[in-house]
């Protein structure tokens, strides 16, 4: 085990349509994709596509969607440690003008305790806040063994505030700040107080606000992707997380600016494709974005 990711599995049904029908109406989508979903799950598949296959502790149902998910994981060589639920979770995603509307159907009523895994050789743990009991257990264990711990804080979930005390790298979403009624800068201060060595808040097309190894606040603008190339922004943040974990695993002594630069290029690639599987970047895709795209600030000037 080189890395362990813990989260909730979804099957994402992504479709493009001009409108949602009501009443007895019908409409036909212009395009669609069916793929794996979930924050840590998509991050794990991203890391695997880039070249390092992490272990994934995630929810799994014994139904046809669960079997389809296992086929997807086998395709990318991602080892699955299943935590049983009765039904698979679904997300219906509708991209629209750089944003996305989502309807989720979730079963997180776990039938059994989380599995006790041997983390010998593990070098990074990535969490998305789901499976709070498992997340807390492995975060504490990894902290004891000086294994890097990372959190995708898209929202404040059960035990998130307690969990932050065991996280080295916390990258949050704007919704997290809104739930706590804090500004971006106040949220970064909170992460410092919790002991997070690296902290950041992703702001979509406005880039990343973060603090580095010295605690200094910094801005990293997003890369300039032409509007007519932006297809689906859902999951771009998950790709960002998976990419920086991969970058850390390959260059553990590099500065976090290097890891985040790699990750934003992976995200720039991701938003140009429909559905999570199509958006997964290979190394050459990330390198292409790094060479061909300028930061938005530089592009504007």
N, C-alpha and C positions, 0 to 999 in steps of 0.2 A: 504494500500500500504506500503510494507516494503522496497521496492527498485524499482527504475524506470530505465529501460534500453532504450536507443534511438538509432536506426540505420536503416539500409536498409536490407530488406528481399531478399534473393536469394533462389532459389531451386537449390541445388547442384547435378549434375550428375557426379559421380566419377567412373572412370573405369581404369582397369589395362590392358595394352596391350604393346606388344614389339615395335610397331611402329604405326605411323599414316599413313593411306593410302593416296595416291595422285592419281589424274587423275580418271580413272574408276576402281581403285582397291577397294577391300573390305577386311576387316579383322574381326576377332571375338575376343572380349575382354575375358580375362580369368576370370574376376570378375568385379562386378559393384555394386554401391549403389546409391540410390536416397534419399535425405534427405533435411531438412532445411539448409540454409546457411546464410552467412552474419556475420560480426564480432560481433556486439553487440547482434545479434539474437542468435548466437551459445553460446555466454557467458551467455545469459539469460536462455537458455535451460540447460546449465551446472549447473547454480545456482539452478534451479528448480529440477534437478535430484539429486543434493546433499541434498535438503531438504527445501529450501526457494524459493518460487515461486514469482519472481519479475513481475511487470507490464512491458509491452513491447509496446513502441510507435514506430511503424514501417510502412513501405510502404506495401500496399496491393492492389491487383488488383481483380476485379470481373470477374475472369476467372477460368478455372478448376485448374490451379496451385495454385491460391489464395485460392480456397476452400480446396485443399489438405493441404496447409500450416495451415489453421485454424483447420483442423482435427489433425494435428501434435501438435499444441499448446494446443488443448483441451486434448489430451492424457497426456500431462505433467502439465496441470493445469495452463498454463501461460496466464493471462489476456491480450488480445490484444487491443490496442488503434490504430485503423487503420488510416493511412493517404493515401488517394486514389491515385492510379496511373492507367494508362490505361492498362498496360501489366505487368505481373510478370517478375521479373529479373531472369536470369539463369546464372549458372556457370558450365562450363565443366572442370573437374579437372582430370589430368592424373598424378598420383604419379609415380616417377621413381628414384630409388636409393637414397632415403632420401630427394629428392627434389620433386617439383610438378610444372607442367605446367598448366596454367589456361587460359581459354577463357571466358570472361564475356559478357553477354548481359544485359544491365541495362536500366531501365526506372526510372529516378528520377525526372521526370517532374510532380511534385505534383499538383493535381487538386484543392486542397483546402488548406487553412492555417492549421498549426498544431493545434491539439485540446488543449484546456485549461483544464488541469487536476488538481484535488484536491490532493495535495501531503501531506496532513496531515498524520502524522505517518511515512512518508518516512524517511529512515535512510541512504540511499546511492543512488547516481545517477551514472550510467555508460554510457559513450558515446563512439562512434567510429568515430566521425567527420562528418558522414553523417547527413542530415537534419540540416544544419548549423544554420538556424534560430531557430529551436526548441532547438537545443543543447545550443545555447547561452542564450536563454530565461530561460531554466530550470537550467543551470549552475549558472546564476546570482541569480535566486530565491533560489536555494539550498544554495548558499554561504551566502545569507542574513539570512537564517534560520539555519545556521551551520550544514547543512547536508553534509556528505562526498561526494565529487565529484571525479570521476575517468575517465581517458581518455585512450582508446586504440589508440595510435598514430601510426598506421601502415604506414601512409603516411601523407604528408602535404596536407590538403584539404582546401576548402574555409573557411576562418575565423579561421583556426586552431591556428594561432599565437595569435589572439585576445582572443580566447577561453582559452588558457593556463593560462591567468591571473586569471581565476576563477576555476582552477583545483587544488585539493589537492594531488591526486596521478596520476602521468602521467607515463605510461609505453609505450615506443616507440619501433618501429622496426628499423632495420638497414637502411631500405629504407628511413625513415624519415631523418636520419643523412646524407645520400647520397644526398637527394634532397636539403638540406641546405649547402652541401659541408662542413660539420663539422665532426670532429672526435667524437668518443663516449664520451670522457671526455669533449670536448667542448659543446656537446649537453646536458650533465648533468649540466654544468655551466649555459647554457641557461635556463633550467628548474628552477634552483635556482633563477635566475634573475626574472623569471616570477612569483615566489612565490609559486611554487609547493613544498609541504612539503616533499613528497616522489617522487623520480624520478628514472627511470631506462630505460635501453635499452636491449631488448632481442636479443640474438645472436645465437639462435638455439641450436645446440649441444655444443656450447661454453658457454652456460649458460646465466646468467643475470649480467650485470654491473649496479649498482644502488647506491644511497646514502640513508642513514637511517635518523631517526628522528633528529639526531645531525648534519646532513649534511655531515657525513663522507662517502667517496666513498668505496664501497665494491664489492666483487665478489661472486656470488653464482653459482657454477658449475652445469651443468645439471646432472641428474642421468644417470647411465650407463645402457642403454637398449641394449641387444645383437643385433647386426646388423640383424640377421635372424628373429628377432621379430618385426623389424620396417616395418610397412606396408604402412602407409599414414601419412605424417607430416602436411598436410593441416588442418587448424583449431586447431592445438595444442596450438597456441598462444591465440586463442579465449577461449579455455578451461581454459588456465592459468588465464585470466582475470576474467572469471566467478567464478573460484575457489577462487581467493583471495578476491573477493567481498563477497562471501559466508562466507569465514573464518572471514572476518572483521565483518559481521553481527552477527556471532555466538560468537565471542570473540573480541568485540570492544576495549578492554583495552590491548590486546596482542600487542607485538611488531610486526613491519612489516616483520621482518625476519621470524616470525612464519607463517604469512599469505603467504609469498612468498614460504616458504618451502612446505606448503600444496599445493600451486598452481603448483609447479614444479613436484610434485608427481602425480597430476592430469594430467599434460601434458605427463608425462612418460607413464601413462596408455593409454592416447589418441592415441599416435602414433602407437600403436600396433593393431589398428582396421581400417577398411575401411569405410569411410563416417562418417559424423558428428553424426548421431544418435547412431551408434554402438559404437562410441568412448566415449560417455558421461559416466563419472565415478560416481559410487555410493560411499558412504563414505567408505565402506569396501574395494573398489578398491584402493582408495587413501591410506588407512592405509597399505594395502598389499605392495604397491610400496615403502612407507616410510620404511617398515621393510626389504624388500628384495633387494632394489637397493642401491648401494653405489654411492656417487658423482664421476664423471669421474676422477677428480684429485686424489681422494683417491684410486680409482680403479687402476689408472695408477701407483701409487706409490707402 
